[in-house]
Amino acid sequence: MEVNRKYLAILAMLVAVNIVMAGLLYVRLAERAADPMAPVAGFRAGQLLAPDIPASDPNSWEPRPTKVLRPGPSAAFSLQTRFEMGSAYALWGGDVRCWVQNVGDQDMFVYGFSFEADWGAACATVGMTVGPGREIYLGMLHFDGPKSPGTKQFRVRTAVMVPAPIGADLVKWWYDFGWVGDSVRNIAILPLGDTPHYSEKSNPRYYFEKANRIMTSDDPGVLARASAIAANHSGVYNIYQAAAAFDYVFDNVQYVNDPAGRDWWATPNETLRKMTGDCEDHAFLMAALITAMGGNARFHMETDHAFLSIYVGTDIAAVQAALERYYNTHMEVASFRDSSGFWLAADSTASMCLGGLPLGGQPLASGWELTNTTFHYVIDMMPD
C-alpha cells in the first residue's frame, strides 16, 4: 500500500509539472508577436468613394481670332519652345509637355501644338495670348508609338498668330503663321515588356501599420492644401480634383533621395514644409490630399520603388474620357482592377499625369504590368 502511495505521489507530481509546463508554453505562445507580414483587413464594401465625373471642360481657352491675314514680307515673330518628354514605348506611345516663350516685342496668340513623326502625329488645340517676354505652359500631349522600338525622329510644332498693324483695338486683325518649328529631334522608343514574375501581398501588417501611421490626412496643413487644390474644380470630390492633386505634387515636390543607408518615410506635412522627397514621400503626400478631399488611395511597394493608386469606381471608360478633357489630349491609362472596381496609377515621380505608367510599369502586347520587381505589396491607406 505504501508503495502504491509512493507511485501515486510521483504520478501526481508529474501531472502537476506537465500542467505547469503547458501553462508556461501557453503564455509563451500567447505572447509571441503576430506575423509581421500576415494580411490585415483593408477597405470593406461601402467604404470606397468613387470621384464624380464632371461633364464640363475644365480648361478655359481664349477664343481663336477670326480676323486673320496671310503674313506679308514684313510680318515677323520670335519665340522659343521647350518641352520635356517621358519614356515612350512601341505601340503604347508616350507623353510630351510643352512651353512657349514670346521673345518678341508684341503679343502672340498660340492656338495649337503638335508632335509629328514618320509614324503619325498628335495635336492639341489651345488658345492663349502670350505677352512679350512671357513663357506659358501649353499642356501635355500624348502620342501613339510606332510598331517597332528603336531611335526615331520627331518634331514639336506650335500654331502661332501675331497682331497685324491694321484695325482698331476692338476689331484687331492677326497674321496667321500656321504651324511653325521644323527642328528634328531623336527619340528612343522602348520595346514592350515581358510577362512579369513577382509575389503579391495585400495589407501585410507591418507595412500597413507603418504607412497608415505616417499618412496623416487630418493634419491642418494638409487639409488647407487639399481645400485650395479642390477649389479650382468646385463641387463634390471629382476626378478633376484628383488630377489636380497629382499635378500639384508632380509640379511642386522636387524628387530627392534619402541619405545613403537610410530609408526615411516623411509625413505629408513634413513633405509640404520641405517640398522635397523620394517616392514614398510623394505617395504619402498625394494619398493624404486625396483622402482629405474624400477619396481613397492605395500604397504600392516594389523591390526598389513605391507609388500610389486612386480608387475611381467601376466605369474606367468614363474616367479616361474625363482625364482626356482635363489634360486636353488622348490618353492611355494604367489601372489595377479588383472586385470593387478600378484603381488608377498615380506615380508623380515617373509619370506626367494621373493614370500614367508608374516607374517599372511597361506595356505588354496586351495591357501593361510591373516588370522590375520581385514583390508587390498593396496597402490600403486607412488612417485612424
N, C-alpha and C positions, 0 to 999 in steps of 0.2 A: 504493500500500500504506500509506504513512504517512497519507494522507487517511482511508482506511478505519479505521486505528487511532485516528485522532482522533475520528471519529464513534462508534466503539465505546466510547471512553473517556467521551464525553459521554453516550451511552446508559446506560452503567453508572452514571454519576453520577446521572442522572435516576431510574434504578431504585432506587438507594440512598436518594435523597431521598424517593421515594414510600414506601419501606419504613419510613423513619423517621417520616414524617408519619402513615402508617397506624398505627404503634405509638403515637404520641402521641394520635391520635384514639381508639384503643382504651383507653388509660389514662384519658382524659377521660370516655369513656362508662362505663368500669368504676367510676370514682369518683363518677359522678353519683348524687345522692341518689335513693332509691326514691320513687315517687309516694306522697305522704303520705296520699292518700285511696284508695289501692289496697286491696282487701279482703285480710285475712289469715285464716288458718284459725281457726275457733272450736270450739265443742263438737263432739265426734265421738260416734258411736254407742258406747254403753256408759259414757259419762262422766256421763250425767244420772241423777239420783236423784229419783224422784217421792216426795213425802211420803206416809207411811202415812195411812190414813183410819180413825180410831178409830170404833167403833160407839157408844161411850158418850156420854152427855150431859155436857159439861164444866161445866155450871152446877149448883150445889148450892143449890136453893131451900128455904127453910123450909116445912114443911107448912102448908097453909091451915087456920086454926081451924075446927072443926066445930060448936062450941057457940056459936051466934050468935043474936042477938035483933034485932028491929026497933028502931031508935033511938026513945027517948021524947023528950018535950019538953025534958028537962034534959040530954040527951046532946049532947056537943059535941066538936069537934076544931078544930085550927088548923094549917094547912100552907101552904107556899109552893112553887110549882112553877116551875122554869125549864127551858128547852130551847134547843137550838141546831139549826139546820137548814142543810143544804147546798142546792145547786141542785136544782130539781125540773123535770122535763120532762113534756110531754104523753105519755100512754101509758106511758112508762118509769117515771115516778114519782120519788121522792126518799127521803131518809133524815132522821130526826129523832132526836136524843139527848135524854134527859130525866133530870132530877134532881128529888128532892122533899126538902123540909126540914120537919121537925116543929118548929113554933114554939109548940106547946102544952106542957103540963106532965105528960103521961103518954105511955106508949108508943103507937105507931101501927103497924098492920100494913098494908102495901101489897101487894095481890095482882094488880095489873094496871095497864097504862097503854095509852092508845089515841090514835090520830089519826083524827078524824072530819071528814068534809066532805060536800058535797052529792052528789059522785060516788061515794062509797064510804067505807069505814072499814078500819082495820087495828088489831089488838090484840095485845099481848104479855102472856103470863101470867108473873108473877113471884111471889116470896114473900119478903118482907123485913120485919123488925121495925126500926122507926126510933125510937130513943130521943129523949127531949126535947132540943131544941136541935141535933140531928144532921141532916146532909144526906147523902143516899145517892143514888148513881148507879143509875138503874133499868135503863139499857141503851139500845140502838138499836132503832129500828123503821123498817122500810121500808114505804112506802105507794105504791100504784099511782097513776098520774097520770090526769087526765081526758082526754077525747078531743081537746080543743082547748086552746091556750095562752091566757094572759090572767091577770088578777088574780082570784083565787078566795078563798073564805073557809074557814076550818077552825077546829078547837079541839082541844086536847090535854087528856085527862081521866085521872084516876087512880082506882083502886078501893081503898077505904080501910075499915079497921075500927079501933075503939079499945076498950080493955077496959071491960066493964060492971062496976059496983060490986057484983057478987054472985059467989059461988062461991069456992072455995079456990084457992090458988096452983097446985095440981096439976090442977085442973079449972076453968080460967078461962073465963068467958063473955065474948063480944065483941059490941059493937054494930056491925052491918054497914051502913055508909052507902052502899054500892054505888059507882057511878061519879059522881065529883064534878068540878067545874070547868067552867064554862059560858062563859068568856071567848072571844069570837070574834076571830080574828086574820085578817089578809090574807096571802096567799102569791102570789108571782109564778110562774106556770107557764110555762116557756120552750118555744118551738117545737122541733120536730125539726130536725136539721141537714140540710144539703145534701151531696151527694156530694163528697168532698174531691178535691183535686188536689195531690199532692206527690211528690217523688222519694224513693226509699228506697235506702239502702246498708247492707250488713251488714259489721260489723267494719272500718271504714276505719282504716288503720294508725295514723295519728296519734292519734285519739281512743281506739282500742283500747289502745295502749301507755300513754297518759296515764291513762286510767281504771283500768287494772289495776295501774299503779304506785302509785296513791293508795289503792285499796281493799284495805287490809291486814287481812285476816280473821284472821291469826295473831297479831295484837297481844294481849298478855296482858290488857289492859283489855277488849278486845272479846270475847275468849274467856270471861272471867269473867262479863260481862254476858249473853252468849248462854246460858251454862250456867244462870244464875239464871232467865232467862226460860223456858228449856225445862223447868226443874224443876217449873214449875207444871202441866205436862201431860206426865207421865212417859212413858217408853218411847222407842222409836226415833224418829228425826225424823218428825214428823207435821204435818198441816195445822193442828192447834190451836196447835202451837209457832210455825208460820209466821205465823198470825193474831196471836198474842201478840207476836211481834217487831214486826209492823206497828203494833199498838196501843201498844207501848212508845214507838216513835218518834213516833207521832201525838200521844200524850198528854204527852210529856215534852220534846220538842225544839221550842223556840219558833222560828217562822219569822222570819228576819232577812235582809234583802237585803245583798248585798255593797256596800261603799262605791262611790259613783258612779265609773264608769270603770274598775273593777277586777273581774275575774271570777276569784275565788279558789276553788279546789276543795280543801276541807279533808279531811284523813284522817279515818277513822271515830273514831280515838282522840281527835283534836282536837275533833270534834263532841261526843263523850261528855264531855269536860272542860268545854266551854262550855255545852253543852245548848242551843245556838242554831245556826242555819244556814239556807241557802237550799235551793232544790230539789235541786241536785246533792249537797249535804251530807246531806240527808235520805236520798237514794237510796243514796249510798255507805255510810252507816251501816247502813241496812237490808240492803243486799247483803252487808256484812261479817257481820252477825248471822246471816243465812240461810246463808251459806257456812260459817260456824263451826259451825252446827247440822248441817251435812251436805248442805244443799240447793244449788240452782243458781239464779242470777239473771241478768237482762239489764238493761243500762242503755239507756234510750231518750232520744234527744236530738231536740228540736224547735227551731223558729225561736227561741222565747223561753222554753223550758221544758225540764226533764228530769225523768224519773221512772223507776221500776223495774218489772220484771215478774218473776214467780217461776214456775219450772217446776213443774207439778202433774200431769204424766202424761197419759194418754190418755182417762181417764173423767171428763169435766168435770161430768157429772150427779152423780156421787158426791162430787166436790169441793164442788159447790154445796150439796148436801144436808148435808154436814159443816159448812160455813160457816153454814148456816141453824141448825144445832144450836148452834154456837158463839155466834153473835150473837143467837140466840133470836128470829128473825124470818125471814119470807120475804125472798128477795133476788133482785136482778137482777145478774149478774156480768159484768164486762167482761174479755175474754181475747183473746189472739192465738193463732193456730194455725200450726204448721209441720209438717214431716214427722216430728218427734219427739213431737209432742203439743201440749198447751196451756200457755200462759204467762199467768198471772193478773196483771192490772194491779195495781200496788201504789204508789199515789201518796199519801203521807201528808201532802202539802201541799194536797191538793184534795179527798180523799175521806175519809169517816169510817170506812171499813172496807176490809179486804183484798178486792180484786175490784171495788171501786167505780170509777166513771168517773174517769180521770185528767183533769187540767186540759186543756181544749181538746177532750176527748172528748165527743162528742154522740151521742145516739141518732138513728138514721135510721129510715125506715119499716120496715126490717128490719135488726136488729143495731145496731152503733154504729161510729163511726170518729173519727179525729183530724181536726178541721176547722179548726184555727187555725195551720197550719204549711205551709211550702213544702218542707220536707225532713223526713225521719225516718231517723235513724241508729240501728241496733240493734246493741248492743255486748255480746258475751258477757263476763261477769265471771269471768275465769280467772287469778287472781293466781298468781305463781310460788310 
